[in-house]
Amino acid sequence: MSEKFLYSLARPLLFAMDAEAAHHFTLPALKRAAALGLTRLVKKPRADPRSVMGITFPNPVGLAAGLDKDGAFIDALADLGFGSIEVGTVTPRAQAGNPTPRMFRLPAAHAIINRMGFNNGGVDAFVANVQASRFYQNRAGVLGLNIGKNADTPIERAADDYLHCLEKVYPYASYVTVNISSPNTKNLRQLQGASELDALLAQLKDAQARLADQHKRYVPLALKIAPDIDGEQIKTIADSLIRHKIDGVIATNTTLSRSAVDGMQHGAEAGGLSGAPVFELSNTVIRLLKAELGSALPIIGVGGIMRGADAAAKIDAGAQLVQLYSGLIYAGPALVRDCADVLRAN
């Protein structure tokens, strides 16, 4: 019995639940299935190694940050065949995030709106979860750790939060993602501005060099950016990425645009819109970024991948790797192999 068929049976039950309740049901259920060895029955993609940021990824299809904010389900998620697992976003101190309800499905648009607000247990608990995972202990694959800032940290002190998290997660990461693009932390996207970005990246690169010397291991830094930026902003960001020798860029996070869901139930909810409506927005950013960056640093494409052909479109736009999140909610775990198979054939 295929995982696609099994998910087609489970999905109506999950969609009958509140979106966040379904999230909190599914991950522990997946963990229990992993403990029983059931997730090892999932058919994995064939090997298709890609070298990106100096790291060999077993296949080009990764899990995007946001699904496992605390790194508590790494082993179970790894059993689904991803070429990399990215967990977080984590902040220095634990925080509850925004009031509920804060996650909404828009099935007609194959979309999700969330305003979670970096809810997580704080970086110390996050690191303990990573250390406890077999995936980390066995160095079983590529593990991205995604860092952010606390909601109550003033924006002018944001660098302190990122530096604190970088120090804590550095020894355990294959790469570290700096998330400056969530729309759900007040003023966070200001950090994409020219002067703010320059200052932040300079401090992060200094810390990276110091930590690489301290731990005798270079851990790449990737920057995650928003889809809601114009050509001039993309040029500015690309210039800063090249100048500071950042190792990679993840394009993109969720969008504030509502044009694709106008008039739908939940379409006017505040937060970041993900899923199919962000597909072309993120592709446009990838294409413009690629034109500016050339081969200076790699792009990881994320946003609206609902089938294998969508993953191929991200690669065609200029990405070297892709990541999934919302598509998994709609298509289930078979999406990982579907995307990997198409990319291997291309």
C-alpha positions in Angstrom: 0.0 0.0 0.0 1.6 3.3 -1.1 2.1 6.3 1.2 0.2 8.3 -1.3 -2.9 6.1 -0.9 -2.5 6.0 2.9 -2.3 9.8 3.1 -5.4 10.1 0.9 -7.2 8.2 3.6 -5.7 10.3 6.5 -6.0 13.7 4.9 -9.8 14.2 5.4 -9.5 13.3 9.1 -6.6 15.8 9.5 -8.4 18.5 7.5 -11.4 18.1 9.8 -9.2 19.3 12.6 -8.1 22.8 13.3 -4.9 23.4 11.3 -2.6 23.8 14.3 -4.2 20.9 16.2 -3.6 18.7 13.2 0.0 19.8 13.2 0.4 18.9 16.9 -1.3 15.5 16.2 0.7 14.6 13.1 4.2 15.1 14.3 4.0 13.0 17.5 2.1 10.3 15.5 5.0 10.3 13.0 7.4 10.0 15.9 5.5 7.0 17.3 5.5 5.4 13.8 9.2 5.9 13.6 9.7 4.3 17.0 7.8 1.3 15.7 10.0 1.2 12.6 7.0 2.0 10.3 8.5 5.1 8.7 11.4 3.0 7.4 8.8 1.3 5.1 8.4 4.7 3.2 10.1 4.3 -0.2 13.1 6.6 -0.3 14.3 8.5 -3.3 17.3 7.1 -5.1 20.6 8.7 -4.4 21.1 11.9 -6.4 24.0 13.7 -4.6 24.4 17.5 -5.1 27.3 19.5 -3.7 26.1 22.9 -2.4 27.8 25.2 0.1 30.6 22.7 0.3 28.1 20.1 1.6 27.1 16.9 -0.2 23.3 16.6 -0.1 22.1 13.0 -0.7 19.3 14.4 -2.9 18.2 17.9 -3.7 14.8 17.9 -1.9 14.9 19.2 1.7 12.5 20.0 4.4 12.0 23.7 5.0 12.1 25.2 8.5 8.9 25.8 10.3 7.5 22.3 10.5 9.7 21.2 13.4 10.5 24.4 15.2 12.1 22.8 18.3 14.0 20.0 16.5 11.9 17.5 18.4 11.0 15.3 15.4 14.2 15.1 13.4 14.6 11.3 13.3 11.0 10.7 12.2 11.1 13.4 9.5 14.5 12.0 8.2 12.8 8.7 7.6 10.7 10.4 4.9 13.6 10.5 2.5 14.6 14.2 2.5 18.1 15.2 1.3 18.3 17.6 4.2 16.3 18.5 7.3 16.0 22.2 8.4 14.6 22.8 11.8 13.7 26.0 13.7 13.2 28.9 13.6 14.7 29.0 17.1 15.2 32.1 19.3 17.4 32.7 22.3 14.6 32.5 24.9 11.5 30.4 24.8 8.4 32.3 23.6 4.8 31.3 23.1 4.3 33.1 19.8 1.1 34.9 18.7 -2.3 34.2 20.2 -4.4 31.3 18.7 -5.9 30.7 16.2 -2.9 31.5 14.2 -2.8 28.9 11.3 -5.5 28.5 8.6 -5.8 26.3 5.6 -7.2 27.6 2.3 -7.8 24.3 0.5 -9.2 25.8 -2.7 -5.9 27.6 -3.2 -3.7 24.8 -1.8 -2.5 27.4 0.7 -1.9 28.1 4.3 -1.8 31.3 6.3 0.1 31.3 9.5 1.0 34.0 12.1 2.8 31.6 14.5 5.4 34.2 15.6 8.4 32.0 16.2 6.8 29.9 18.9 9.6 27.7 20.3 11.2 26.4 23.5 14.3 28.5 23.2 17.8 27.7 21.9 19.0 25.6 24.9 16.1 23.1 24.6 16.5 23.2 20.8 20.2 22.2 21.0 19.3 19.4 23.5 16.8 18.0 21.1 19.3 18.1 18.2 21.9 16.4 20.4 19.5 13.7 21.4 18.5 12.8 17.8 20.0 9.7 16.1 20.3 11.7 13.0 22.8 14.1 14.6 24.5 11.4 16.7 25.1 9.2 13.6 25.9 12.2 11.3 23.3 10.5 9.2 22.6 13.5 6.9 22.4 17.2 6.3 21.0 19.2 9.2 20.1 22.9 8.8 19.5 24.9 12.0 17.4 28.1 11.5 17.9 31.0 13.8 15.8 34.1 14.6 15.2 36.8 17.2 12.8 37.1 20.1 9.7 39.2 19.5 10.5 41.5 22.5 14.1 42.2 21.4 14.3 45.7 19.9 15.1 45.6 16.2 18.3 47.6 16.8 19.5 44.8 19.1 18.4 42.0 16.7 22.1 41.1 15.9 22.6 40.1 19.6 19.9 37.4 19.3 21.3 36.0 16.0 24.8 36.0 17.4 23.7 34.3 20.6 21.8 31.6 18.6 24.7 31.1 16.2 27.1 30.5 19.0 24.8 27.9 20.5 23.8 25.9 17.4 27.1 26.2 15.4 28.7 22.9 16.7 25.7 20.8 15.7 24.7 22.3 12.3 25.6 21.2 8.8 24.6 24.8 7.9 22.9 27.7 9.7 20.0 29.7 8.2 19.5 33.3 9.3 15.8 34.1 9.1 15.2 37.8 8.6 12.1 37.3 6.5 9.2 36.0 8.7 6.3 38.5 8.4 5.1 37.5 11.9 7.7 39.2 14.1 7.3 42.9 14.2 9.8 44.9 12.1 11.9 41.8 11.3 11.9 42.4 7.6 13.5 45.8 8.2 16.7 43.7 8.5 16.5 43.2 4.7 17.3 46.9 4.3 20.7 47.8 2.9 22.4 49.3 6.1 20.7 46.9 8.5 21.6 43.9 6.4 25.2 45.0 5.9 25.7 45.5 9.7 24.1 42.1 10.5 26.0 40.1 7.9 29.3 41.7 8.9 28.8 40.6 12.5 27.6 37.1 11.6 30.6 36.6 9.3 33.0 37.7 12.1 31.4 35.2 14.5 31.4 32.5 11.9 35.2 32.9 11.4 35.8 32.8 15.1 33.6 29.8 15.6 35.2 27.9 12.7 38.6 28.4 14.3 37.2 27.4 17.8 35.5 24.3 16.6 38.0 23.5 13.7 35.0 23.2 11.3 33.5 25.7 8.9 29.7 25.8 9.0 28.1 27.6 6.1 25.7 30.5 6.6 22.5 30.9 4.5 20.2 33.9 4.5 16.4 33.4 4.1 14.6 36.2 2.3 11.0 37.3 1.6 9.2 37.1 -1.7 7.8 40.6 -1.2 10.8 42.5 -2.5 11.3 44.3 -5.8 14.2 44.2 -8.2 16.1 47.0 -6.6 15.9 45.3 -3.2 17.1 42.1 -4.7 20.1 43.8 -6.2 20.9 45.3 -2.8 20.6 42.0 -1.1 22.6 40.2 -3.7 25.4 42.8 -3.5 25.5 42.4 0.3 25.5 38.6 0.1 28.5 38.6 -2.3 30.4 41.3 -0.4 30.1 39.5 2.9 30.8 36.1 1.4 27.6 34.5 2.6 27.5 30.8 1.6 23.9 30.5 0.4 20.5 32.2 0.1 17.0 30.6 0.7 14.3 32.1 -1.5 11.7 32.5 -0.2 9.7 32.8 3.0 5.9 33.4 3.0 4.2 36.3 1.4 2.0 39.2 2.7 0.2 39.3 -0.7 -3.4 38.3 -0.7 -4.3 38.7 -4.4 -4.4 34.9 -5.0 -6.8 34.3 -2.1 -8.9 37.4 -2.1 -12.5 36.7 -1.1 -11.7 33.1 0.1 -12.6 32.0 3.7 -9.6 33.0 5.9 -8.1 34.9 2.9 -8.0 38.1 4.9 -6.3 36.6 8.0 -3.1 38.3 9.0 0.2 36.4 8.6 2.3 34.8 5.9 0.7 33.1 3.0 2.4 29.9 1.8 1.6 27.1 -0.6 0.6 27.3 -4.3 0.0 31.1 -4.3 3.6 31.9 -3.5 5.0 29.7 -6.2 5.5 32.3 -9.0 6.4 35.0 -6.5 9.3 32.9 -5.2 10.3 31.9 -8.7 10.5 35.5 -9.8 12.8 36.3 -6.8 15.0 33.2 -7.7 15.3 34.3 -11.3 16.2 37.9 -10.4 18.6 36.7 -7.7 20.3 34.3 -10.1 20.8 37.1 -12.6 22.6 39.2 -9.9 24.5 36.4 -8.1 25.6 34.3 -11.1 27.7 31.5 -9.6 28.9 33.6 -6.6 26.6 31.6 -4.2 23.9 29.0 -4.4 20.1 29.5 -4.2 17.8 27.1 -2.3 14.3 27.4 -3.8 11.2 27.2 -1.6 7.6 28.2 -2.0 4.6 26.6 -3.5 6.1 23.2 -4.5 3.0 20.9 -4.8 4.4 18.4 -7.3 7.6 17.3 -9.0 7.2 19.6 -11.9 7.1 22.6 -9.5 10.5 21.5 -8.0 11.9 21.4 -11.5 10.6 24.9 -12.2 12.6 26.1 -9.2 15.8 24.5 -10.5 15.1 26.0 -14.0 14.7 29.4 -12.4 18.2 29.2 -10.9 18.0 27.2 -7.6 20.4 24.4 -6.8 18.2 22.7 -4.2 14.6 22.9 -3.2 12.7 22.7 0.1 9.1 21.6 0.9 6.6 22.5 3.7 3.1 23.5 2.7 3.0 21.0 -0.2 3.5 18.2 2.4 0.2 19.2 4.0 -1.7 18.9 0.8 0.2 16.1 -1.0 1.6 14.1 1.9 5.1 12.5 2.3 5.0 11.0 -1.3 5.8 14.5 -2.5 9.4 14.1 -1.4 10.0 11.2 -3.7 7.9 12.7 -6.5 10.1 15.8 -6.5 13.4 13.8 -6.2 12.4 11.5 -9.1 11.7 14.5 -11.4 14.9 16.3 -10.4 17.0 13.2 -10.9 15.4 12.7 -14.4 16.1 16.3 -15.4 
